[in-house]
Amino acid sequence: MTRCVQTFGLYSESSTLEESNFILAFCPLVSRIGTDIDAALGKIPESKPVILVLMHHTFDPDYVVPDSRRFVEGRDIYLVDCLFYEDQGLLECSRNHVAHQNILQKIQVWLFSS
C-alpha cells in the first residue's frame, strides 16, 4: 500500500498515515472479485480517501471487466480497473492508459481541493 503526499507539486510516499492525503492501494484479483476487494479493504483504514486499483489477470488487452462498484458502496473509494499478465506486468492497452489518466486526475482533485 502506498501513501502519498504533495511535496513541491510532486507526489511522494509518506512515512505515516497522518501525513498522507490519500491511500493508493493495488488489489490483484485472484479469486472472486468481491472476496479480493473485501480482503484489500480490510487492511485499509477508513480515515483517508482511497484509490483502489483492481488488477485483472488476463493476457487479453480487450478483456471486459465486471462492474465492481457495488462492492465499495458507502466508502470514499475511487476504483480503477487495470489489466496485467504475470510475465508482462501491466498490459499495453487503452484501458490501462485511461486508468493512468484517471488516477492522475483524481490525485490532482484531492490534492488541490484540500
TORTORVEX-954937 format. One record per atom (N, C-alpha, C): residue number from 1; z, x negated, y; residue in one letter. Coordinates in steps of 0.05 Angstrom, whole numbers, plus 5000, padded with zeros to 4 digits. Example, Ala and Ser with C-alpha at 12.3 -4.5 7.8 and 13.67 -1.06 7.14 Angstrom:
<rs>
     n      Z      X      Y   res
     1   5156   4736   4886     a
     1   5156   4754   4910     a
     1   5156   4736   4934     a
     2   5142   4743   4955     s
     2   5143   4727   4979     s
     2   5157   4742   5001     s
</rs>
This chain:
<rs>
     n      Z      X      Y   res
     1   5000   4983   4977     m
     1   5000   5000   5000     m
     1   5000   4982   5025     m
     2   4983   4988   5043     t
     2   4981   4972   5067     t
     2   4991   4988   5091     t
     3   5008   4976   5107     r
     3   5018   4989   5131     r
     3   5006   4974   5155     r
     4   4995   4988   5174     c
     4   4981   4976   5196     c
     4   4994   4982   5223     c
     5   4992   4964   5241     v
     5   5000   4968   5269     v
     5   4978   4958   5287     v
     6   4979   4966   5312     q
     6   4959   4956   5331     q
     6   4970   4931   5343     q
     7   4953   4910   5343     t
     7   4960   4885   5355     t
     7   4937   4875   5372     t
     8   4939   4876   5398     f
     8   4918   4867   5416     f
     8   4892   4880   5410     f
     9   4892   4906   5403     g
     9   4868   4920   5397     g
     9   4858   4917   5369     g
    10   4871   4901   5353     l
    10   4864   4897   5325     l
    10   4884   4910   5307     l
    11   4878   4911   5282     y
    11   4897   4922   5262     y
    11   4909   4899   5246     y
    12   4934   4901   5240     s
    12   4947   4881   5224     s
    12   4968   4894   5206     s
    13   4975   4881   5185     e
    13   4995   4891   5167     e
    13   5022   4887   5179     e
    14   5039   4908   5178     s
    14   5066   4906   5189     s
    14   5085   4899   5167     s
    15   5107   4887   5174     s
    15   5126   4879   5154     s
    15   5146   4901   5147     s
    16   5148   4921   5164     t
    16   5166   4944   5158     t
    16   5153   4970   5164     t
    17   5162   4991   5150     l
    17   5151   5017   5154     l
    17   5156   5027   5182     l
    18   5178   5020   5194     e
    18   5185   5029   5221     e
    18   5165   5019   5242     e
    19   5154   4995   5237     e
    19   5135   4983   5256     e
    19   5107   4995   5254     e
    20   5102   5009   5232     s
    20   5074   5018   5227     s
    20   5068   5044   5241     s
    21   5043   5048   5248     n
    21   5033   5072   5259     n
    21   5025   5092   5238     n
    22   5016   5082   5215     f
    22   5007   5099   5193     f
    22   5007   5082   5168     f
    23   5002   5095   5146     i
    23   5000   5082   5120     i
    23   4972   5086   5109     i
    24   4960   5064   5099     l
    24   4934   5064   5086     l
    24   4939   5058   5057     l
    25   4934   5078   5039     a
    25   4940   5075   5011     a
    25   4915   5079   4995     a
    26   4912   5064   4973     f
    26   4889   5066   4955     f
    26   4899   5077   4929     f
    27   4884   5097   4919     c
    27   4892   5111   4895     c
    27   4868   5111   4875     c
    28   4868   5093   4855     p
    28   4848   5094   4835     p
    28   4852   5118   4817     p
    29   4831   5133   4813     l
    29   4833   5157   4796     l
    29   4826   5150   4768     l
    30   4846   5150   4750     v
    30   4842   5141   4723     v
    30   4847   5163   4702     v
    31   4861   5183   4709     s
    31   4866   5205   4691     s
    31   4858   5231   4704     s
    32   4876   5249   4708     r
    32   4870   5274   4722     r
    32   4874   5269   4752     r
    33   4857   5280   4768     i
    33   4858   5275   4797     i
    33   4884   5284   4809     i
    34   4894   5307   4801     g
    34   4920   5317   4812     g
    34   4943   5300   4804     g
    35   4943   5291   4779     t
    35   4965   5273   4769     t
    35   4964   5247   4784     t
    36   4941   5235   4788     d
    36   4939   5209   4801     d
    36   4947   5212   4831     d
    37   4939   5233   4844     i
    37   4946   5237   4872     i
    37   4976   5241   4874     i
    38   4988   5257   4857     d
    38   5017   5262   4857     d
    38   5032   5236   4853     d
    39   5023   5219   4835     a
    39   5036   5193   4830     a
    39   5035   5176   4854     a
    40   5012   5175   4868     a
    40   5009   5159   4892     a
    40   5027   5169   4914     a
    41   5027   5196   4918     l
    41   5043   5208   4940     l
    41   5073   5205   4935     l
    42   5080   5203   4910     g
    42   5109   5200   4903     g
    42   5120   5173   4913     g
    43   5102   5154   4918     k
    43   5110   5128   4928     k
    43   5108   5125   4958     k
    44   5097   5145   4971     i
    44   5092   5144   5000     i
    44   5112   5161   5015     i
    45   5127   5149   5034     p
    45   5145   5166   5050     p
    45   5130   5186   5067     p
    46   5143   5208   5072     e
    46   5130   5229   5088     e
    46   5134   5225   5118     e
    47   5146   5203   5126     s
    47   5153   5199   5155     s
    47   5129   5189   5171     s
    48   5108   5181   5159     k
    48   5085   5170   5173     k
    48   5059   5184   5164     k
    49   5039   5186   5182     p
    49   5013   5197   5173     p
    49   5001   5177   5153     p
    50   4984   5188   5135     v
    50   4974   5173   5113     v
    50   4943   5176   5111     v
    51   4930   5154   5107     i
    51   4902   5155   5098     i
    51   4903   5148   5068     i
    52   4895   5167   5052     l
    52   4895   5162   5023     l
    52   4866   5160   5014     l
    53   4859   5136   5005     v
    53   4832   5130   4995     v
    53   4831   5135   4965     v
    54   4817   5156   4958     l
    54   4814   5163   4930     l
    54   4790   5148   4918     l
    55   4796   5131   4899     m
    55   4775   5113   4887     m
    55   4765   5124   4861     m
    56   4742   5136   4862     h
    56   4729   5148   4838     h
    56   4714   5127   4822     h
    57   4721   5124   4797     h
    57   4709   5104   4780     h
    57   4682   5115   4769     h
    58   4660   5102   4777     t
    58   4634   5111   4767     t
    58   4614   5088   4773     t
    59   4592   5088   4759     f
    59   4570   5070   4765     f
    59   4548   5083   4780     f
    60   4551   5110   4784     d
    60   4531   5126   4797     d
    60   4536   5129   4827     d
    61   4519   5116   4844     p
    61   4523   5118   4873     p
    61   4519   5146   4885     p
    62   4508   5164   4869     d
    62   4504   5192   4878     d
    62   4524   5211   4865     d
    63   4545   5201   4853     y
    63   4565   5217   4840     y
    63   4577   5238   4859     y
    64   4579   5262   4849     v
    64   4591   5284   4865     v
    64   4621   5285   4859     v
    65   4637   5281   4879     v
    65   4666   5281   4875     v
    65   4678   5309   4877     v
    66   4699   5314   4861     p
    66   4712   5341   4863     p
    66   4728   5344   4889     p
    67   4732   5369   4897     d
    67   4748   5374   4921     d
    67   4777   5368   4915     d
    68   4789   5350   4930     s
    68   4816   5341   4924     s
    68   4836   5350   4946     s
    69   4827   5364   4967     r
    69   4844   5372   4989     r
    69   4867   5390   4980     r
    70   4863   5406   4960     r
    70   4884   5424   4952     r
    70   4909   5410   4941     r
    71   4906   5385   4934     f
    71   4929   5370   4923     f
    71   4948   5359   4944     f
    72   4940   5360   4969     v
    72   4956   5348   4991     v
    72   4962   5368   5013     v
    73   4961   5393   5008     e
    73   4966   5413   5028     e
    73   4995   5410   5039     e
    74   4998   5413   5065     g
    74   5024   5413   5077     g
    74   5034   5386   5086     g
    75   5018   5364   5081     r
    75   5027   5338   5090     r
    75   5006   5326   5109     r
    76   5014   5308   5126     d
    76   4996   5295   5145     d
    76   4981   5273   5130     d
    77   4962   5281   5114     i
    77   4947   5262   5097     i
    77   4917   5266   5102     i
    78   4904   5244   5107     y
    78   4875   5244   5111     y
    78   4863   5232   5086     y
    79   4848   5249   5071     l
    79   4835   5240   5046     l
    79   4808   5229   5051     l
    80   4802   5207   5037     v
    80   4775   5195   5038     v
    80   4768   5188   5009     v
    81   4743   5196   5001     d
    81   4733   5190   4975     d
    81   4715   5166   4975     d
    82   4719   5148   4956     c
    82   4702   5124   4953     c
    82   4694   5122   4924     c
    83   4671   5109   4920     l
    83   4662   5104   4893     l
    83   4663   5074   4886     l
    84   4673   5068   4862     f
    84   4675   5040   4854     f
    84   4669   5038   4824     f
    85   4662   5014   4816     y
    85   4659   5008   4788     y
    85   4673   4982   4783     y
    86   4686   4980   4760     e
    86   4705   4958   4754     e
    86   4693   4930   4759     e
    87   4668   4926   4751     d
    87   4656   4899   4754     d
    87   4644   4894   4782     d
    88   4638   4915   4796     q
    88   4624   4913   4822     q
    88   4642   4917   4846     q
    89   4665   4929   4842     g
    89   4681   4937   4865     g
    89   4670   4962   4877     g
    90   4672   4965   4904     l
    90   4661   4988   4917     l
    90   4631   4987   4915     l
    91   4619   5011   4909     l
    91   4590   5013   4906     l
    91   4577   5012   4934     l
    92   4554   5002   4935     e
    92   4538   5002   4959     e
    92   4523   5029   4960     e
    93   4535   5048   4975     c
    93   4524   5075   4975     c
    93   4531   5089   5001     c
    94   4517   5111   5007     s
    94   4522   5125   5032     s
    94   4550   5137   5033     s
    95   4561   5147   5011     r
    95   4588   5158   5011     r
    95   4608   5137   5020     r
    96   4606   5113   5011     n
    96   4625   5092   5019     n
    96   4621   5083   5048     n
    97   4596   5083   5057     h
    97   4592   5077   5086     h
    97   4604   5098   5104     h
    98   4600   5123   5097     v
    98   4612   5145   5112     v
    98   4642   5144   5111     v
    99   4653   5138   5087     a
    99   4682   5136   5084     a
    99   4693   5114   5102     a
   100   4680   5092   5103     h
   100   4689   5069   5120     h
   100   4689   5078   5149     h
   101   4668   5091   5159     q
   101   4667   5100   5186     q
   101   4689   5121   5192     q
   102   4693   5139   5173     n
   102   4714   5160   5177     n
   102   4742   5147   5179     n
   103   4747   5127   5162     i
   103   4773   5114   5163     i
   103   4777   5101   5191     i
   104   4757   5086   5200     l
   104   4759   5073   5226     l
   104   4763   5093   5249     l
   105   4749   5115   5248     q
   105   4752   5136   5269     q
   105   4780   5148   5268     q
   106   4791   5153   5244     k
   106   4818   5165   5242     k
   106   4839   5145   5252     k
   107   4836   5120   5246     i
   107   4854   5099   5255     i
   107   4854   5099   5286     i
   108   4831   5099   5298     q
   108   4829   5099   5327     q
   108   4842   5123   5339     q
   109   4838   5146   5328     v
   109   4851   5170   5338     v
   109   4881   5168   5337     v
   110   4892   5159   5314     w
   110   4921   5156   5311     w
   110   4932   5135   5330     w
   111   4919   5113   5332     l
   111   4930   5091   5348     l
   111   4928   5096   5378     l
   112   4907   5108   5387     f
   112   4903   5111   5416     f
   112   4912   5138   5426     f
   113   4922   5155   5409     s
   113   4933   5181   5419     s
   113   4964   5180   5419     s
   114   4975   5158   5409     s
   114   5005   5156   5409     s
   114   5016   5141   5432     s
</rs>
